[in-house]
Amino acid sequence: MKLLHLDSSILGDGSVSREISAAVVAHLHTADPALDMVYRDLGADPLPHVTMAELATAEAQAVVGEFLGADIVVIGAPMYNFGIPTQLKSWFDHILVAGLTFRYGAEGAEGLAGAKRVIVAHARGGLYGEDSASAVAEHAESHLRSMLGFMGIEPEFVVAEGVALGPERRAAALQAALARTEALA
């Protein structure tokens, strides 16, 4: 089994999404020590934004091949300005490829990557859950669900919310998210 681990936060060691994604990967590796793991740090080493010239490069082909070759994908995804980091969006632009990860047919779009498991370690500074007053401004989790769903993937989310609302809230949100990683089968 192959596991692809992505982080997209620019915060380095101060990143909650990185801490959660590392815990998810550690849990999965403990459950299956034979996992073949690949790590890509999109915050430290971002992919170029897609242009016509970038579509057919060896790097672009390697990125989609890396994704398609993975059985499990763990994505560290913070919320920045109500959405996902530009580095993560660029990665998705590289892997959302007609004929490889989706195709159009008579019934519309059909996902071609549904056989893989995707776990998203998601951190939000404020409160954007379904029952919050700011839920209408949540465009990160919904965007990730849409892009992954377009490829036929139903992702699992481990969310830490309210991490910018003070040290106590941050610690509680992180602790709750880390506890949820233990429940991953």
C-alpha positions as a Markdown table, in Angstrom:
| # | Residue | x | y | z |
|---|---|---|---|---|
| 1 | Met | 0.0 | 0.0 | 0.0 |
| 2 | Lys | 1.2 | 3.5 | -0.9 |
| 3 | Leu | 0.4 | 6.6 | 1.2 |
| 4 | Leu | 0.8 | 10.1 | -0.2 |
| 5 | His | 1.1 | 12.8 | 2.6 |
| 6 | Leu | 0.7 | 16.4 | 1.6 |
| 7 | Asp | 1.0 | 19.5 | 3.8 |
| 8 | Ser | 0.1 | 23.0 | 2.5 |
| 9 | Ser | 0.4 | 25.3 | 5.5 |
| 10 | Ile | 3.0 | 28.0 | 5.3 |
| 11 | Leu | 3.3 | 28.1 | 9.1 |
| 12 | Gly | 5.9 | 25.4 | 9.6 |
| 13 | Asp | 6.1 | 24.0 | 13.1 |
| 14 | Gly | 3.3 | 26.4 | 14.2 |
| 15 | Ser | 0.8 | 24.7 | 11.9 |
| 16 | Val | -2.2 | 22.9 | 13.4 |
| 17 | Ser | -3.0 | 21.2 | 10.1 |
| 18 | Arg | 0.5 | 19.8 | 9.9 |
| 19 | Glu | 0.4 | 18.5 | 13.4 |
| 20 | Ile | -2.9 | 16.7 | 12.7 |
| 21 | Ser | -1.8 | 15.3 | 9.3 |
| 22 | Ala | 1.4 | 14.0 | 11.0 |
| 23 | Ala | -0.8 | 12.3 | 13.6 |
| 24 | Val | -3.0 | 10.7 | 11.0 |
| 25 | Val | 0.0 | 9.4 | 9.1 |
| 26 | Ala | 1.6 | 8.1 | 12.3 |
| 27 | His | -1.6 | 6.3 | 13.2 |
| 28 | Leu | -1.9 | 4.7 | 9.7 |
| 29 | His | 1.7 | 3.7 | 9.8 |
| 30 | Thr | 1.4 | 2.1 | 13.2 |
| 31 | Ala | -1.6 | 0.1 | 11.9 |
| 32 | Asp | 0.4 | -0.9 | 8.7 |
| 33 | Pro | 4.2 | -0.5 | 9.2 |
| 34 | Ala | 4.7 | -1.7 | 5.6 |
| 35 | Leu | 3.1 | 1.4 | 4.1 |
| 36 | Asp | 5.2 | 2.9 | 1.4 |
| 37 | Met | 5.0 | 6.7 | 2.2 |
| 38 | Val | 5.7 | 9.7 | 0.0 |
| 39 | Tyr | 5.7 | 13.2 | 1.5 |
| 40 | Arg | 5.2 | 16.4 | -0.4 |
| 41 | Asp | 5.4 | 19.8 | 1.4 |
| 42 | Leu | 3.5 | 22.2 | -0.8 |
| 43 | Gly | 4.1 | 25.1 | 1.6 |
| 44 | Ala | 7.8 | 24.8 | 1.5 |
| 45 | Asp | 8.1 | 23.6 | -2.1 |
| 46 | Pro | 5.0 | 24.8 | -4.0 |
| 47 | Leu | 4.1 | 23.6 | -7.5 |
| 48 | Pro | 3.9 | 26.2 | -10.2 |
| 49 | His | 0.5 | 27.5 | -11.0 |
| 50 | Val | -1.0 | 25.8 | -14.0 |
| 51 | Thr | -0.6 | 27.5 | -17.3 |
| 52 | Met | -0.9 | 26.0 | -20.8 |
| 53 | Ala | 2.9 | 25.5 | -20.8 |
| 54 | Glu | 2.7 | 23.7 | -17.4 |
| 55 | Leu | 0.0 | 21.2 | -18.4 |
| 56 | Ala | 2.4 | 18.8 | -20.2 |
| 57 | Thr | 5.6 | 19.1 | -18.2 |
| 58 | Ala | 7.3 | 16.1 | -16.7 |
| 59 | Glu | 6.7 | 17.6 | -13.2 |
| 60 | Ala | 2.9 | 17.8 | -13.9 |
| 61 | Gln | 2.9 | 14.2 | -15.1 |
| 62 | Ala | 4.8 | 13.1 | -12.0 |
| 63 | Val | 2.4 | 14.9 | -9.6 |
| 64 | Val | -0.7 | 13.2 | -11.1 |
| 65 | Gly | 1.2 | 9.9 | -11.3 |
| 66 | Glu | 2.1 | 10.2 | -7.6 |
| 67 | Phe | -1.6 | 10.9 | -6.7 |
| 68 | Leu | -2.9 | 8.0 | -8.9 |
| 69 | Gly | -0.3 | 5.6 | -7.5 |
| 70 | Ala | -1.4 | 6.3 | -3.9 |
| 71 | Asp | -3.9 | 4.1 | -2.1 |
| 72 | Ile | -4.3 | 6.6 | 0.7 |
| 73 | Val | -3.8 | 10.3 | 0.6 |
| 74 | Val | -3.5 | 12.5 | 3.7 |
| 75 | Ile | -3.9 | 16.2 | 3.1 |
| 76 | Gly | -3.0 | 18.9 | 5.7 |
| 77 | Ala | -5.3 | 21.7 | 4.7 |
| 78 | Pro | -5.6 | 25.0 | 6.7 |
| 79 | Met | -8.2 | 27.5 | 5.9 |
| 80 | Tyr | -6.8 | 30.8 | 4.7 |
| 81 | Asn | -9.1 | 33.7 | 4.0 |
| 82 | Phe | -12.1 | 31.5 | 3.9 |
| 83 | Gly | -10.6 | 29.0 | 1.4 |
| 84 | Ile | -7.7 | 26.7 | 0.8 |
| 85 | Pro | -4.1 | 27.8 | 0.4 |
| 86 | Thr | -3.1 | 28.7 | -3.2 |
| 87 | Gln | -0.3 | 26.0 | -2.9 |
| 88 | Leu | -3.0 | 23.3 | -2.4 |
| 89 | Lys | -5.2 | 24.7 | -5.1 |
| 90 | Ser | -2.3 | 24.5 | -7.5 |
| 91 | Trp | -1.8 | 20.8 | -6.6 |
| 92 | Phe | -5.4 | 20.1 | -7.3 |
| 93 | Asp | -5.1 | 21.9 | -10.6 |
| 94 | His | -2.3 | 19.5 | -11.5 |
| 95 | Ile | -4.3 | 16.3 | -10.5 |
| 96 | Leu | -7.7 | 17.3 | -11.9 |
| 97 | Val | -7.0 | 16.0 | -15.3 |
| 98 | Ala | -9.7 | 14.9 | -17.8 |
| 99 | Gly | -9.2 | 11.3 | -18.8 |
| 100 | Leu | -7.0 | 10.5 | -15.7 |
| 101 | Thr | -9.0 | 11.5 | -12.6 |
| 102 | Phe | -12.3 | 12.3 | -14.2 |
| 103 | Arg | -14.1 | 12.1 | -17.5 |
| 104 | Tyr | -17.2 | 13.6 | -19.1 |
| 105 | Gly | -19.8 | 11.2 | -20.4 |
| 106 | Ala | -23.4 | 11.3 | -21.5 |
| 107 | Glu | -24.5 | 11.7 | -17.9 |
| 108 | Gly | -21.9 | 14.5 | -17.1 |
| 109 | Ala | -18.7 | 14.2 | -15.1 |
| 110 | Glu | -17.6 | 10.8 | -13.7 |
| 111 | Gly | -14.8 | 10.4 | -11.2 |
| 112 | Leu | -12.1 | 8.0 | -11.9 |
| 113 | Ala | -10.1 | 8.0 | -8.7 |
| 114 | Gly | -12.8 | 6.8 | -6.2 |
| 115 | Ala | -10.9 | 3.7 | -5.2 |
| 116 | Lys | -8.5 | 5.6 | -2.9 |
| 117 | Arg | -9.0 | 6.8 | 0.7 |
| 118 | Val | -8.5 | 10.5 | 1.3 |
| 119 | Ile | -8.2 | 11.9 | 4.8 |
| 120 | Val | -8.1 | 15.7 | 5.2 |
| 121 | Ala | -6.5 | 17.2 | 8.3 |
| 122 | His | -8.3 | 20.6 | 8.3 |
| 123 | Ala | -7.6 | 23.6 | 10.6 |
| 124 | Arg | -9.7 | 26.7 | 10.9 |
| 125 | Gly | -8.9 | 29.8 | 12.9 |
| 126 | Gly | -12.5 | 30.7 | 13.5 |
| 127 | Leu | -15.7 | 28.9 | 13.9 |
| 128 | Tyr | -17.2 | 27.9 | 10.5 |
| 129 | Gly | -19.1 | 24.6 | 11.3 |
| 130 | Glu | -22.6 | 24.0 | 10.1 |
| 131 | Asp | -24.2 | 25.5 | 13.2 |
| 132 | Ser | -22.0 | 28.6 | 13.4 |
| 133 | Ala | -22.9 | 32.1 | 12.4 |
| 134 | Ser | -20.0 | 32.1 | 10.0 |
| 135 | Ala | -20.9 | 28.8 | 8.2 |
| 136 | Val | -21.8 | 30.7 | 5.1 |
| 137 | Ala | -18.1 | 31.9 | 4.8 |
| 138 | Glu | -16.7 | 28.4 | 4.9 |
| 139 | His | -15.2 | 27.7 | 1.5 |
| 140 | Ala | -12.3 | 25.4 | 2.3 |
| 141 | Glu | -13.9 | 22.2 | 3.4 |
| 142 | Ser | -16.7 | 22.6 | 0.9 |
| 143 | His | -14.2 | 23.3 | -1.9 |
| 144 | Leu | -12.1 | 20.2 | -1.0 |
| 145 | Arg | -15.2 | 18.0 | -0.9 |
| 146 | Ser | -16.3 | 19.3 | -4.3 |
| 147 | Met | -12.9 | 18.7 | -6.0 |
| 148 | Leu | -12.4 | 15.3 | -4.4 |
| 149 | Gly | -16.0 | 14.3 | -5.1 |
| 150 | Phe | -15.5 | 15.3 | -8.7 |
| 151 | Met | -12.9 | 12.6 | -8.9 |
| 152 | Gly | -15.2 | 10.1 | -7.3 |
| 153 | Ile | -13.7 | 10.4 | -3.8 |
| 154 | Glu | -15.6 | 10.7 | -0.6 |
| 155 | Pro | -13.1 | 12.2 | 1.8 |
| 156 | Glu | -12.9 | 11.9 | 5.6 |
| 157 | Phe | -12.2 | 15.0 | 7.6 |
| 158 | Val | -10.5 | 15.6 | 10.9 |
| 159 | Val | -11.2 | 19.2 | 11.7 |
| 160 | Ala | -9.7 | 21.5 | 14.4 |
| 161 | Glu | -11.8 | 24.7 | 14.6 |
| 162 | Gly | -11.3 | 27.9 | 16.5 |
| 163 | Val | -7.5 | 27.6 | 16.7 |
| 164 | Ala | -7.0 | 31.3 | 16.5 |
| 165 | Leu | -9.4 | 32.1 | 19.3 |
| 166 | Gly | -6.8 | 31.9 | 22.1 |
| 167 | Pro | -4.4 | 29.4 | 23.5 |
| 168 | Glu | -7.0 | 27.4 | 25.4 |
| 169 | Arg | -9.3 | 27.1 | 22.4 |
| 170 | Arg | -6.3 | 26.1 | 20.2 |
| 171 | Ala | -5.2 | 23.4 | 22.7 |
| 172 | Ala | -8.8 | 22.1 | 23.0 |
| 173 | Ala | -9.4 | 22.0 | 19.3 |
| 174 | Leu | -6.1 | 20.3 | 18.6 |
| 175 | Gln | -6.6 | 17.8 | 21.4 |
| 176 | Ala | -10.1 | 16.9 | 20.1 |
| 177 | Ala | -8.7 | 16.5 | 16.5 |
| 178 | Leu | -5.8 | 14.4 | 17.6 |
| 179 | Ala | -8.3 | 12.2 | 19.5 |
| 180 | Arg | -10.3 | 11.7 | 16.3 |
| 181 | Thr | -7.2 | 10.5 | 14.5 |
| 182 | Glu | -7.2 | 7.5 | 16.9 |
| 183 | Ala | -10.7 | 6.5 | 15.7 |
| 184 | Leu | -9.5 | 6.2 | 12.1 |
| 185 | Ala | -9.6 | 2.6 | 11.0 |
